[in-house]
């Protein structure tokens, strides 16, 4: 995936959140606005071309209070961006927003 394709889809309203992402965002108090801001200033930090659910990627972006947010995205057959999940990178899975924890790095 390409970050410019994701940004274009956001700007044109050609995106949606999976039910899983909607639930996770709600539990984590991450609004749609936070997600849009994070995607628009984001960068792809991991690419998952062989994901069993279809090619996807992990985007790191920052919302209004400069809080890091991870957003896993894919593209469906109609070229819409699908937000699969969203979360804040936290220990022990993440050392910081760019570095996986020891356990995850080995998996």
C-alpha positions in Angstrom: 0.0 0.0 0.0 1.0 3.6 -0.5 0.4 6.4 2.0 -0.7 8.8 -0.7 -3.5 6.4 -1.7 -4.6 6.3 1.9 -4.5 10.1 2.2 -6.4 10.5 -1.1 -9.1 8.1 0.1 -9.5 10.0 3.4 -9.8 13.3 1.5 -12.5 11.9 -0.8 -14.4 10.1 1.9 -13.6 6.8 0.4 -12.9 5.0 3.7 -14.7 3.1 6.5 -13.9 1.4 9.8 -14.5 -2.3 10.4 -16.7 -3.1 13.4 -13.6 -4.3 15.2 -11.9 -0.9 14.6 -15.0 1.0 15.7 -15.1 -1.0 19.0 -11.4 -0.6 19.7 -11.4 3.1 18.9 -14.3 3.6 21.2 -12.7 1.7 24.1 -9.5 3.7 23.6 -11.2 7.1 23.3 -9.9 7.6 19.8 -12.3 9.6 17.7 -12.8 9.6 13.9 -11.2 13.0 13.9 -8.1 11.6 15.7 -7.9 8.9 13.1 -8.3 11.3 10.1 -5.6 13.6 11.5 -3.3 10.7 12.2 -3.7 9.2 8.7 -3.2 12.6 7.0 0.1 13.2 8.8 1.0 9.5 9.0 3.6 7.2 7.5 3.6 3.5 6.8 5.9 1.8 9.2 5.1 -1.8 8.4 3.7 -3.4 5.3 1.9 -6.8 5.4 1.5 -7.9 1.8 0.8 -11.5 2.7 -1.8 -10.8 5.4 -4.4 -13.6 5.1 -7.2 -11.0 5.2 -5.6 -9.2 2.2 -2.6 -6.8 1.8 -2.5 -4.3 4.7 -0.2 -1.9 6.4 0.5 -0.3 9.8 0.4 3.5 9.7 1.9 5.6 12.5 0.3 9.1 12.8 -0.2 11.7 15.5 -3.5 13.1 16.6 -4.2 16.6 17.9 -2.4 16.3 21.2 0.6 14.8 19.4 -0.5 11.4 20.8 0.9 8.5 18.6 -1.7 6.3 17.0 -1.3 3.1 15.1 -3.8 2.3 12.4 -3.9 -0.9 10.4 -5.4 -0.3 6.9 -6.2 -2.3 3.9 -8.0 -1.7 0.6 -11.1 -3.5 -0.4 -12.1 -4.5 -4.0 -13.9 -1.2 -4.5 -10.6 0.6 -3.7 -12.0 2.0 -0.4 -9.6 2.1 2.5 -10.7 -0.2 5.4 -9.5 0.6 8.9 -9.0 -2.8 10.5 -7.9 -1.6 13.9 -6.6 1.4 15.8 -4.7 1.7 19.0 -2.0 3.6 20.9 1.4 1.8 20.9 2.1 0.8 24.5 4.5 -1.5 26.4 5.1 -4.4 26.4 4.2 -4.8 22.7 5.9 -1.4 21.8 9.0 0.2 23.2 8.0 3.4 21.5 5.7 4.2 18.6 8.3 2.9 16.1 9.9 0.0 17.9 8.3 -3.3 18.7 9.0 -4.9 22.1 11.4 -7.8 22.3 8.7 -10.5 22.3 6.9 -9.1 19.2 10.1 -8.5 17.3 10.9 -12.2 17.4 7.4 -13.3 16.2 
